[in-house]
Amino acid sequence: PLRSAAVGPLLSGSSGRSRRDAAAHPVPPRSPQALCSQPGRPKDYALPNASWSRDMLDLYDRFLAMTKEGLWKRIPSYNNVLDHIPGKALRGLPSRDTRLFLRSIEAEGVGFEYVMFLNSSEKRVVCLFQPGSYLEGHPGFAHGGSIATIIDSTIGSCAIFVAGRVMTANLSINYMSPVPLGSVVLVDSKVDKVEGRKVFLSCKVQSVDGGTLHAEATALFIQLDATKSQKQQASCQ
Ligand SMILES: CCCCC/C=C\C/C=C\C/C=C\C/C=C\CCCC(=O)SCCNC(=O)CCNC(=O)[C@H](O)C(C)(C)COP(=O)(O)OP(=O)(O)OC[C@H]1O[C@@H](n2cnc3c(N)ncnc32)[C@H](O)[C@@H]1OP(=O)(O)O
């Protein structure tokens, strides 16, 4: 109930807004910070761009407004994993020609358009996701693997918050309704329990108006301990 209650006002708000209403209530201007990355920092992709639909912008503004109350925090998103670890990228690590999978399509709007928000007290990460045309599976719909990717990454960010360095051990997804390309869905993930190094999480993928449950998932992430992660890293050099 808390979950739906917490998201309810968001969803009912946007479901109550027809396109006409939306036209009558233009999206409020965003603060300059909300529109651009911080100077001197790698590009933050979790910010509005021209490819974002009205639903995406509207939902973004609602979550951004909720960050002002302190419960929610927008998670910046860079095209390289290391850039997410403050200071890590500056510690003389060899620069590698790699990109975070979700940010591997540079053109705006055709790949994974998304922004994640963290609610620490609820151990919850919600991702606003707008799948682009290059993620097609069945004509007009997002590929099941792209849905698995955004779920794995949203749940993974949730697990990182609780347990730091983690890896996905198990991800189980039920697909209930295909996600149209260009639509906006809410990927709502939370930590269910932690047992030692095991972090158990669940996730729902819903339409913005809450009327359609597209998918639901459970996952097990394992916290990496220092030696094993070095060994693992050694093995994949
Ligand atoms: C809020 C802040 C958020 C900040 C976010 C910021 C930045 C993030 C930005 C970018 C990151 C992008 C996305 C988000 C992050 C992640 C998403 C992607 C994650 C992945 O895409 S990652 C790739 C796919 N992933 C793998 O490539 C893993 C391959 N695998 C292994 O590397 C090992 O397998 C490992 C390490 C998993 C475990 O190995 P290990 O040796 O450390 O541990 P061990 O085997 O001893 O298992 C310990 C206990 O877990 C139980 N257990 C293990 N596996 C189980 C299973 N499948 N089912 C049920 N139970 C299982 C055992 O039964 C035992 O249980 P018990 O203790 O009770 O005996």
The ligand as an SDF file (V2000), in Angstrom:
LIG
                    3D

 69 71  0  0  0  0  0  0  0  0999 V2000
   21.5600    4.7090   -5.0240 C   0  0  0  0  0  0  0  0  0  0  0  0
   22.8720    4.7510   -5.5500 C   0  0  0  0  0  0  0  0  0  0  0  0
   22.8780    4.1010   -6.8750 C   0  0  0  0  0  0  0  0  0  0  0  0
   24.1430    4.4560   -7.5630 C   0  0  0  0  0  0  0  0  0  0  0  0
   24.1110    3.9160   -8.9470 C   0  0  0  0  0  0  0  0  0  0  0  0
   25.2630    4.4950   -9.5550 C   0  0  0  0  0  0  0  0  0  0  0  0
   25.8550    4.0100  -10.4850 C   0  0  0  0  0  0  0  0  0  0  0  0
   25.4290    2.8270  -11.1870 C   0  0  0  0  0  0  0  0  0  0  0  0
   25.7210    3.1120  -12.5860 C   0  0  0  0  0  0  0  0  0  0  0  0
   25.8650    2.2700  -13.4020 C   0  0  0  0  0  0  0  0  0  0  0  0
   25.6670    0.8320  -13.0800 C   0  0  0  0  0  0  0  0  0  0  0  0
   24.6610    0.3320  -14.0230 C   0  0  0  0  0  0  0  0  0  0  0  0
   23.6030   -0.2790  -13.6430 C   0  0  0  0  0  0  0  0  0  0  0  0
   23.2770   -0.6220  -12.2550 C   0  0  0  0  0  0  0  0  0  0  0  0
   24.1260   -1.6960  -11.6910 C   0  0  0  0  0  0  0  0  0  0  0  0
   24.0800   -2.9820  -11.9290 C   0  0  0  0  0  0  0  0  0  0  0  0
   23.2030   -3.5530  -12.9040 C   0  0  0  0  0  0  0  0  0  0  0  0
   23.9410   -4.5350  -13.7090 C   0  0  0  0  0  0  0  0  0  0  0  0
   24.3990   -5.7360  -12.8930 C   0  0  0  0  0  0  0  0  0  0  0  0
   24.8710   -6.7710  -13.7960 C   0  0  0  0  0  0  0  0  0  0  0  0
   24.4880   -6.8450  -14.9280 O   0  0  0  0  0  0  0  0  0  0  0  0
   26.0530   -7.8550  -13.1790 S   0  0  0  0  0  0  0  0  0  0  0  0
   26.3680   -8.8610  -14.6040 C   0  0  0  0  0  0  0  0  0  0  0  0
   25.5600  -10.1570  -14.5920 C   0  0  0  0  0  0  0  0  0  0  0  0
   25.9140  -10.9780  -13.4590 N   0  0  0  0  0  0  0  0  0  0  0  0
   27.0600  -11.7420  -13.4730 C   0  0  0  0  0  0  0  0  0  0  0  0
   27.8060  -11.7620  -14.4310 O   0  0  0  0  0  0  0  0  0  0  0  0
   27.3480  -12.4860  -12.2070 C   0  0  0  0  0  0  0  0  0  0  0  0
   28.0360  -13.8370  -12.4960 C   0  0  0  0  0  0  0  0  0  0  0  0
   28.0700  -14.5910  -11.2170 N   0  0  0  0  0  0  0  0  0  0  0  0
   29.0440  -14.3460  -10.3320 C   0  0  0  0  0  0  0  0  0  0  0  0
   29.9520  -13.5660  -10.5650 O   0  0  0  0  0  0  0  0  0  0  0  0
   28.9390  -15.0630   -9.0180 C   0  0  0  0  0  0  0  0  0  0  0  0
   28.1390  -16.2130   -9.1490 O   0  0  0  0  0  0  0  0  0  0  0  0
   28.3620  -14.1530   -7.9110 C   0  0  0  0  0  0  0  0  0  0  0  0
   29.2810  -12.9610   -7.7150 C   0  0  0  0  0  0  0  0  0  0  0  0
   26.9700  -13.7090   -8.2890 C   0  0  0  0  0  0  0  0  0  0  0  0
   28.2960  -14.9780   -6.6210 C   0  0  0  0  0  0  0  0  0  0  0  0
   29.5220  -15.5950   -6.4670 O   0  0  0  0  0  0  0  0  0  0  0  0
   30.2820  -15.5860   -5.0360 P   0  0  0  0  0  0  0  0  0  0  0  0
   31.3450  -16.6250   -5.1100 O   0  0  0  0  0  0  0  0  0  0  0  0
   30.6610  -14.2220   -4.6550 O   0  0  0  0  0  0  0  0  0  0  0  0
   29.1710  -16.0130   -3.9830 O   0  0  0  0  0  0  0  0  0  0  0  0
   28.6320  -17.5380   -3.7630 P   0  0  0  0  0  0  0  0  0  0  0  0
   28.6470  -18.3230   -5.0040 O   0  0  0  0  0  0  0  0  0  0  0  0
   29.3700  -18.0830   -2.5550 O   0  0  0  0  0  0  0  0  0  0  0  0
   27.1190  -17.2560   -3.3640 O   0  0  0  0  0  0  0  0  0  0  0  0
   26.8330  -16.4780   -2.1890 C   0  0  0  0  0  0  0  0  0  0  0  0
   25.4360  -16.8890   -1.7610 C   0  0  0  0  0  0  0  0  0  0  0  0
   24.5010  -16.5520   -2.8010 O   0  0  0  0  0  0  0  0  0  0  0  0
   23.8300  -17.7390   -3.2330 C   0  0  0  0  0  0  0  0  0  0  0  0
   23.6520  -17.6560   -4.6930 N   0  0  0  0  0  0  0  0  0  0  0  0
   24.5910  -17.3210   -5.5950 C   0  0  0  0  0  0  0  0  0  0  0  0
   24.0580  -17.3180   -6.8190 N   0  0  0  0  0  0  0  0  0  0  0  0
   22.7460  -17.6860   -6.6750 C   0  0  0  0  0  0  0  0  0  0  0  0
   21.6610  -17.8610   -7.5680 C   0  0  0  0  0  0  0  0  0  0  0  0
   21.7900  -17.6880   -8.8900 N   0  0  0  0  0  0  0  0  0  0  0  0
   20.4560  -18.2250   -7.0690 N   0  0  0  0  0  0  0  0  0  0  0  0
   20.3090  -18.3980   -5.7490 C   0  0  0  0  0  0  0  0  0  0  0  0
   21.2830  -18.2510   -4.8260 N   0  0  0  0  0  0  0  0  0  0  0  0
   22.4940  -17.8980   -5.2990 C   0  0  0  0  0  0  0  0  0  0  0  0
   24.7560  -18.8850   -2.8470 C   0  0  0  0  0  0  0  0  0  0  0  0
   24.0000  -20.0800   -2.7290 O   0  0  0  0  0  0  0  0  0  0  0  0
   25.2930  -18.3960   -1.5330 C   0  0  0  0  0  0  0  0  0  0  0  0
   24.2780  -18.5320   -0.5860 O   0  0  0  0  0  0  0  0  0  0  0  0
   24.6570  -19.0660    0.9270 P   0  0  0  0  0  0  0  0  0  0  0  0
   25.6110  -18.0150    1.4860 O   0  0  0  0  0  0  0  0  0  0  0  0
   23.3390  -19.1100    1.6280 O   0  0  0  0  0  0  0  0  0  0  0  0
   25.3220  -20.3960    0.7430 O   0  0  0  0  0  0  0  0  0  0  0  0
  1  2  1  0
  2  3  1  0
  3  4  1  0
  4  5  1  0
  5  6  1  0
  6  7  2  0
  7  8  1  0
  8  9  1  0
  9 10  2  0
 10 11  1  0
 11 12  1  0
 12 13  2  0
 13 14  1  0
 14 15  1  0
 15 16  2  0
 16 17  1  0
 17 18  1  0
 18 19  1  0
 19 20  1  0
 20 21  2  0
 20 22  1  0
 22 23  1  0
 23 24  1  0
 24 25  1  0
 25 26  1  0
 26 27  2  0
 26 28  1  0
 28 29  1  0
 29 30  1  0
 30 31  1  0
 31 32  2  0
 31 33  1  0
 33 34  1  0
 33 35  1  0
 35 36  1  0
 35 37  1  0
 35 38  1  0
 38 39  1  0
 39 40  1  0
 40 41  2  0
 40 42  1  0
 40 43  1  0
 43 44  1  0
 44 45  2  0
 44 46  1  0
 44 47  1  0
 47 48  1  0
 48 49  1  0
 49 50  1  0
 49 64  1  0
 50 51  1  0
 51 52  1  0
 51 62  1  0
 52 53  1  0
 52 61  1  0
 53 54  2  0
 54 55  1  0
 55 56  1  0
 55 61  2  0
 56 57  1  0
 56 58  2  0
 58 59  1  0
 59 60  2  0
 60 61  1  0
 62 63  1  0
 62 64  1  0
 64 65  1  0
 65 66  1  0
 66 67  2  0
 66 68  1  0
 66 69  1  0
M  END
$$$$
